[in-house]
Amino acid sequence: MTTWHEFYQEKGYGPKWPYSIKFGEEQRIDTDVLIIGGGISGCWAAISAARKGVRVAIVEKGATVRSGAGGPGCDHWCDVPANPLSKVDPDEWAHGLSNGPYACGIGREIQCRENYDTLLELEKMGGKIRDTEDKHKGVEGRDDATKFMISPRYNANHEHNVVIRVWGTTFKPALKKECQRLGVKIYDRVMATSLLTKDSRQGGRVIGATGLNNRTGEFMIFNAKATILATAVGGSLWLLNTELGGYNTFLSRTISGDGIAMAWKAGAEFTMMEHTQSLHLGTGFKHEWYTGAGDASYENVPSVDNNGKALPVVTEPGWDKKITWEMMRTQWDRVREGIMSGEFELPFYGDFPQMKDVERETTWNMMLKEESTTKIIVDTYTGSGFDPARDQLMMYQLIEGNSPPQWRSNGAGGLMVDWNLKTNLDGLYAAGMQIYSAADHSFAAATGRYAGRKAADYASQIDDPVITEDQVRIEKERVYAPVNRNSGIDWKELHAGISKVMRYFCSEFKTETILNIGLERLKDIEKNWSPRLFALDPHKLMRSLEDLSMLTHARLIMESSLARKASSRYLDFHRIDYPEYDPPEWNKFITVKLDGGAVFTREKPFDYAGDLKKNYEANNLDYTGVYAE
Ligand SMILES: Cc1cc2nc3c(=O)[nH]c(=O)nc-3n(C[C@H](O)[C@H](O)[C@H](O)COP(=O)(O)OP(=O)(O)OC[C@H]3O[C@@H](n4cnc5c(N)ncnc54)[C@H](O)[C@@H]3O)c2cc1C
């Protein structure tokens, strides 16, 4: 069968590549702090590093102004216990969030201590965080003095006041502008491909990175005293779905596990990579969230059945420890039983007309427009004549449950970090979702801001790095290999193959035997199929390199799954050969890393960060709060 590429090559016609191609040409950049990923955490890292007076560069695969999961918007600034309306103590709140197993206590303490300062700093840059025009006067949770809007949903009985409703569409442009004002060099449309290490040694100090311009194909070499990895998590490893929900499972299309792959190859230590979960979103088949009522931006929209009968409220647990996942499941079981018995009739609706005008206006015209993905719902429905004062919004809630469990997505795995948000590698820091057990937007912002100042301090006292040219040459050969072929397999085929291996051999239930077969299959792909990848233009070359990141990421998940010889409910991790769930001796972090090409595992107790309040303070004696001009 002739592929599109072969057809294109044979016929020699088709759309022309709109940029001049510079395959093989090099650009060299010297900087003090290099940020890989210009999303929420990356931009914040750049700003706080630049405020310290060092030279900063961002390398971003997309366009920084809107890139990443938080680029299009955000409607809740979560876990901000230091805000003036809060009724809780920041350290106690952080302790509560970190109290369970597998939490990232360091990240949570930073978030709770610093994300209010972060929010105020954002306001100074032009981010909108208050109802300054009094448009939402009278809405539940609005404070007339500060004009902050406390989220009603995440604030059961007005007990905490720790989540603030915000105008997140203003954030990313404001962050980019501030980066530019501070002289941060932004390299948009450049995919970082590898980390450079001192003497080219796995486990050595990280001294920069390489990249590929995905428009021109130019090769970029960044020489940096400190590097912050902020590329979020992984892409769609278990499913290739270009026609329905798109490629990724929930996050931005640019997020494909590149940071994970490059850090792993450099010898960085990861944890919780065995945690994967059933795919809830992005398949196009299942819309449990983000439609109608009862969740996220729809927070206070009442859910009703086809006859207008109120459904038991189903809210997400977490902030208010009184609502547990177990209780939530019980609520859904109850709704399900009600459907089967005829008590509730499908379909269900978000009952906007039932809401007070001011509440409806805020939810429909502020929250849903600020959240990001839901803006299209508001625009499309409004454009089609939908009026929330009159019309209910259908909830596409199915009773069959989630997607098939073999359609999985990444879990909470990520880089292990210390109190400087430094990884085990000198010169390499992590921020946002790149850290294990990361939380949300304000977590990304606060950890980015924190990592930026720590990396800048390190860069200020370390000598200039010297790049090993051999390491650059080898990476360059790897990067351009697909464009040096003109036939073979394309990125979609390779992606589909990797996904199939993950579905077969790293699915919901695992054993030593199938995981080892899976590893063999991945090695087979690496040895026999990756060398057949071919790409005709810089865009497809980027897609091909993303596949190779995925292959590495897949291996890391399998290695981590082999390392944990116990099942765990917390990790949604089911080993048929070790059926006991969460046996006490396995209640710990298992870490994995490469050293000299071999996999090493270690363990760390859940409380390795020690006393959060004490250690935060000891590590931040110089922290002065909001930056003053
Ligand atoms: C639809 C949606 C709505 C959300 N709403 C909220 C909300 O209301 N409140 C909330 O708290 N959280 C929300 N979140 C979560 C929040 O957006 C994320 O927690 C946050 O963006 C994480 O920040 P990050 O910096 O880790 O990753 P991102 O902001 O995603 O940034 C990662 C960046 O890395 C870049 N990148 C990836 N690979 C490479 C590479 N190889 N080279 C260079 N660059 C690379 C990407 O292009 C991207 O810009 C939402 C998420 C989504 C998807």
The ligand as an SDF file (V2000), in Angstrom:
LIG
                    3D

 53 58  0  0  0  0  0  0  0  0999 V2000
   -8.2140   21.8760   30.3120 C   0  0  0  0  0  0  0  0  0  0  0  0
   -7.4690   22.1180   31.5620 C   0  0  0  0  0  0  0  0  0  0  0  0
   -7.9990   22.9480   32.5330 C   0  0  0  0  0  0  0  0  0  0  0  0
   -7.3150   23.1690   33.7190 C   0  0  0  0  0  0  0  0  0  0  0  0
   -7.8580   23.9980   34.6630 N   0  0  0  0  0  0  0  0  0  0  0  0
   -7.2080   24.2150   35.8230 C   0  0  0  0  0  0  0  0  0  0  0  0
   -7.7240   25.0800   36.8120 C   0  0  0  0  0  0  0  0  0  0  0  0
   -8.7460   25.7290   36.6520 O   0  0  0  0  0  0  0  0  0  0  0  0
   -7.0440   25.2080   37.9790 N   0  0  0  0  0  0  0  0  0  0  0  0
   -5.9040   24.5330   38.2080 C   0  0  0  0  0  0  0  0  0  0  0  0
   -5.3500   24.6750   39.2830 O   0  0  0  0  0  0  0  0  0  0  0  0
   -5.3580   23.7280   37.2760 N   0  0  0  0  0  0  0  0  0  0  0  0
   -5.9780   23.5540   36.0890 C   0  0  0  0  0  0  0  0  0  0  0  0
   -5.4160   22.7420   35.1270 N   0  0  0  0  0  0  0  0  0  0  0  0
   -4.0920   22.1580   35.3760 C   0  0  0  0  0  0  0  0  0  0  0  0
   -2.9800   23.1760   35.0540 C   0  0  0  0  0  0  0  0  0  0  0  0
   -3.1880   23.7300   33.7880 O   0  0  0  0  0  0  0  0  0  0  0  0
   -1.6380   22.4580   35.1250 C   0  0  0  0  0  0  0  0  0  0  0  0
   -1.4910   21.9550   36.4370 O   0  0  0  0  0  0  0  0  0  0  0  0
   -0.4500   23.3760   34.7990 C   0  0  0  0  0  0  0  0  0  0  0  0
   -0.5560   23.9330   33.5300 O   0  0  0  0  0  0  0  0  0  0  0  0
    0.8430   22.5720   34.9070 C   0  0  0  0  0  0  0  0  0  0  0  0
    1.9040   23.4080   34.6060 O   0  0  0  0  0  0  0  0  0  0  0  0
    3.2700   22.8230   34.0020 P   0  0  0  0  0  0  0  0  0  0  0  0
    4.1740   23.9660   33.8550 O   0  0  0  0  0  0  0  0  0  0  0  0
    3.7040   21.6650   34.7960 O   0  0  0  0  0  0  0  0  0  0  0  0
    2.8550   22.2500   32.5810 O   0  0  0  0  0  0  0  0  0  0  0  0
    2.3370   23.0540   31.3090 P   0  0  0  0  0  0  0  0  0  0  0  0
    1.7480   24.3510   31.6860 O   0  0  0  0  0  0  0  0  0  0  0  0
    1.5220   22.1260   30.5170 O   0  0  0  0  0  0  0  0  0  0  0  0
    3.7020   23.3800   30.5340 O   0  0  0  0  0  0  0  0  0  0  0  0
    4.5220   22.4000   29.9520 C   0  0  0  0  0  0  0  0  0  0  0  0
    5.1940   23.0460   28.7600 C   0  0  0  0  0  0  0  0  0  0  0  0
    6.2690   22.2490   28.2960 O   0  0  0  0  0  0  0  0  0  0  0  0
    6.3220   22.3750   26.8840 C   0  0  0  0  0  0  0  0  0  0  0  0
    7.0920   21.2390   26.3580 N   0  0  0  0  0  0  0  0  0  0  0  0
    6.7630   19.9240   26.3830 C   0  0  0  0  0  0  0  0  0  0  0  0
    7.7620   19.1920   25.8260 N   0  0  0  0  0  0  0  0  0  0  0  0
    8.7250   20.0700   25.4550 C   0  0  0  0  0  0  0  0  0  0  0  0
    9.9980   19.9320   24.8320 C   0  0  0  0  0  0  0  0  0  0  0  0
   10.4810   18.7380   24.4640 N   0  0  0  0  0  0  0  0  0  0  0  0
   10.7320   21.0460   24.5900 N   0  0  0  0  0  0  0  0  0  0  0  0
   10.2670   22.2780   24.9270 C   0  0  0  0  0  0  0  0  0  0  0  0
    9.0550   22.4610   25.5190 N   0  0  0  0  0  0  0  0  0  0  0  0
    8.3090   21.3710   25.7890 C   0  0  0  0  0  0  0  0  0  0  0  0
    4.8680   22.3820   26.4830 C   0  0  0  0  0  0  0  0  0  0  0  0
    4.6660   22.8930   25.1880 O   0  0  0  0  0  0  0  0  0  0  0  0
    4.2530   23.2540   27.5810 C   0  0  0  0  0  0  0  0  0  0  0  0
    4.2270   24.6150   27.2130 O   0  0  0  0  0  0  0  0  0  0  0  0
   -6.0850   22.5210   33.9280 C   0  0  0  0  0  0  0  0  0  0  0  0
   -5.5360   21.6990   32.9480 C   0  0  0  0  0  0  0  0  0  0  0  0
   -6.2200   21.4970   31.7620 C   0  0  0  0  0  0  0  0  0  0  0  0
   -5.6320   20.6270   30.7070 C   0  0  0  0  0  0  0  0  0  0  0  0
  1  2  1  0
  2  3  1  0
  2 52  2  0
  3  4  2  0
  4  5  1  0
  4 50  1  0
  5  6  2  0
  6  7  1  0
  6 13  1  0
  7  8  2  0
  7  9  1  0
  9 10  1  0
 10 11  2  0
 10 12  1  0
 12 13  2  0
 13 14  1  0
 14 15  1  0
 14 50  1  0
 15 16  1  0
 16 17  1  0
 16 18  1  0
 18 19  1  0
 18 20  1  0
 20 21  1  0
 20 22  1  0
 22 23  1  0
 23 24  1  0
 24 25  2  0
 24 26  1  0
 24 27  1  0
 27 28  1  0
 28 29  2  0
 28 30  1  0
 28 31  1  0
 31 32  1  0
 32 33  1  0
 33 34  1  0
 33 48  1  0
 34 35  1  0
 35 36  1  0
 35 46  1  0
 36 37  1  0
 36 45  1  0
 37 38  2  0
 38 39  1  0
 39 40  1  0
 39 45  2  0
 40 41  1  0
 40 42  2  0
 42 43  1  0
 43 44  2  0
 44 45  1  0
 46 47  1  0
 46 48  1  0
 48 49  1  0
 50 51  2  0
 51 52  1  0
 52 53  1  0
M  END
$$$$
